[in-house]
Amino acid sequence: MALWLRCRSSRGRAGRRSTRCGCWPRPTGSRSDTVRLLETSEILNLVEYEKVREARRRELIELKRPRRVPVGRYLSFVFENRETVWFQIQEMVRAERIVDETKIAEEVEVYNGLLPRPGELAATMLIEITDASQIKPVLDKLLGIDTRDYVRLTVGPHVVVGDFETGHSDEERGKLAAVHFVRFALPPEARRIFLAAEAALVVEHPNERARTVLGEETKRSLLKDLA
């Protein structure tokens, strides 16, 4: 089983996410009025969530199966939507035992930053390492992968460079987080041909080059995000 590395932000409580629930580090993206955002009223209280947690977890596993795309030796991309983000919020609330509505609203607002905007695909990029002794060497080797144009999504002739959330690596200090948030803003023509054309996630870092063609089931699932 791969070791899913988590990282804590240096911003303290307002800029971190608990690692106890196995969630990704807290995003810092802002809300957008053009996205169908999650509302606090959609978040179940601790008692109600516990009743449905196992069933919802099984549903999420099935939902995420085609939305998880491995690329190369170490990278996996998990494409986010309302269902995946809802589950992360619920798990955070459960792990932290949060009952105050104001605090829950704060979490909802922050996690909404993970949702794809219209015409976008939004993903969590995970650096997965199975051998604990290789964590530092691999992260050092992949330094800078969240910068420049190393990560791209191709749709037919269209090349979309990944737009990474900042603050998850520091090239000057030689530090790289293992979890990153990345967006791909597809032009109209790429969205139009998305289902019919070949689409692929491409990594062309100096120390890691790989390409994974998206399967039909994956494209059908992601097409809903682009609608």
N, C-alpha and C positions, 0 to 999 in steps of 0.2 A: 504493500500500500504506500502511496506517495505521501511524503511529509508535507502537509500544507502549512507553509510558513505564514505566520501572522506578524504584523508590525504595529507598534504603538506610535502615535503621532507625538511630536514634542509640544503640541499645543495644549496638553493637559486634558481635563475632563471635557471641556467644550470641544475638543478636537480629537477625541479618541473613540474607539469602540472596544467593548469588552472582548477578550479572547476566550472567555469561559464558554460562550455559546457557539464557538466555532464560526463566527461571522467574519466578514471581511472588515478591514479597518474602515473607520467612518469616513464617508466621502465629504468633500467640501464644496461641491457644486451648488449653485444657487437655484432657486425655484424659477419656473417659467410659466407665464399665464397661458402659453400655447400648448402645454402638456396636461393631460388628464391626470392630475396629481392625486395621490392617496390622501384621504382625509382622516382626521383623528377618530371620527365616528366609525371608521372601518376596522379599527384596532380592537380586538376582543380583550376583555379583562382577564386576569390570570386564571380565574376559575373556569370561565367559558372556553378559553384557549386550550386548557389542559384536556378538556373533554374531546376536542376535535384534533388535537395536535398530531397524533399518530396517523390519522387518516389524511390530514393535510400534508404531512411529511411524505407519505407515500405518493400522493398526487404530484408533489413538487419534484420528487425524484424522476417520475415519468416525464413531467414537463421539461425538466432540464436536460434529459438524456440527449435529444437532438440539438440542444442549444449549447452544449459543451463541445468545444472543438480543440483537440490536441494539435499542437504544431511543433514539430521537432522533438528533441530529447527532453526538454524541460518545461515547455510552455503549454498552458491550456487557457482558452478563452471561454468564459461563461457569459452568454448574452443575457442581459437583464431585461425584465419587464415588470409590470405591476405585480404579478403574482410572486415573482422571486423576491422583489423588494418588500412586499407585504410580509412574507415569511421571515425575512431578516429582521424586520422591525419587531415582529411578534417574538422571535427568539431573543432579541436584545431585551425587550420588556420582561420576558420570563427570567432570563439570566440575572438581570439586575433587580428583579422584583419591584419594578416601577409601577406605582399605583396613582401617582399624582398626574392629573390630566394635563397640567401645564408642561411637565417634563416629557410626557408622552408626545404632546404636540411639537415640542422642540425636536424630538427624535424623528418624528414624521417629516418635519420640514427639511431636516438635514438629509435623510435617506431619500427623499424625493429627488435629490441631486443625482441619483443613479439612473433615473428614468430617461429613456431616449426621447429627444425632442423630435418633432415632425421631420421626416426625411433622414433620420439618423438611426444608426445601430449603436447601442452602448454595451460595453462588455467589461467584466472584471478579468484582467490578465493575471494568471497565477504562475509563479515560478515554482514548480513542484520537484522536490529532490528526495529520492528514496534513501539515500545514504547520508546519515547525519554528518559524517566526516567530510562530506563534499559540499556542505552548505556554503561556507565562506569561499572556497575556490570557485564554485559555480557562479555565485553572486558577483564575485570580483570579475569573472570573465565576461559577464553580461552587463557590466556597468555601462550606462548610457543607452540602454535599449529603449528607454522611454523618451528619448530625445531624437532630434533630426527626423529622418524619414525611414527608420529601420523597420517599422511595423506598418503594413499596408493591407488594404482590402482591394482586390481586383474584381471587377465585374465586366466581363467581356473586355473591351478596349480601355475601360475606365480604371484609373488607379486612384484610390482614395487613401491618403496618408492618415494614420491614426493620430488623433489629438488627445494627448495624455493629460490627466490632471497633474498639476505640479505639486511638489512637496514630498514626493515619495522616493527621491534619490538625491544624492549630492556627489557629483563627479569630482569636485575639488577635494572632498574629504574621503572619497573612495567608498561611499556607502550606497547600497541599493536595497530598496524594500523588495519584498517578495510578492506583494499584492499591489496591483495598479489598476486604475480606472481609465478606460480609453473609449473615445467616440469616433465613429466613422460617419461623416456627413456626405451622403450620396447625392450627386447631382440628379436632376429629374430624369435624364435619359438612362442613367444607371439603375434608377428605381424602376423604370418602365420595363427594362429587359432583365431585371434581377432573376426572375424565375426561369427564363428561357436560356440565359447566357451562363457560361461557366463562371463561377465565383470562387475565389480562393483567399485564404489568409496567408500572407507572405511575410516572412521575417528575413531581413538581410542585414544582420548585424555582423561586424567583422569576425566575431567568434561563434556565431550561430546563424546558419542559413537553412531555412526550411520553408516548405509550402504545403498547405493542406487544402484540397478542393472541397468545398462545401457540398454535402449530399443533398439530395432532393428533399428529404424530410426536414433537414436543417433549414433549407431555403424557404420552404413553405411556412415554417414556424416564424422565421425572421421577417418574412414578407408582411406578417400581421403588424410588426413593429413599425414598418415603413408606411403603413396605410394612413 
